[in-house]
Amino acid sequence: MTYVVTEACIKCKYMDCVEVCPVDCFYEGENMLVINPDECIDCGVCEPECPVEAILPDTEKGLEKWLELNRTYSTNAWPNITRKGDAPGDADDFKDEKEKFAKYFSDKPAAR
């Protein structure tokens, strides 16, 4: 088992999860975070820290797409993040929105 970041993170990216991760397995895209499933030690400390409940165990039904997305962007495209950054200024405007992937997902890495 591993944990994965799902659609709820898109356009929110609060980063509370990064602060508690003992193995630094988070990677940052332009408008969401992902977890490297090969680095995640399944400790689960990140899950309750997410204010939008975007982090779920990959054992939940229907998360195959998110496991693959997390694997792809954490291993090939996005930089590792080890410290909590600032959430986007408009994050609260998007936290309850549904179906964000089709509307907002960006495959670009975070700007550094």
Secondary structure, DSSP 8 states (H G I E B T S, - for coil): --EEE-GGGTTT---HHHHH-SS--EEEBSS-EEE-TTT-----SSGGG-TT--EEETTSTT-HHHHHHHHHHHHHTS-EE-S-----TTHHHHTT-S-HHHHH---SB---
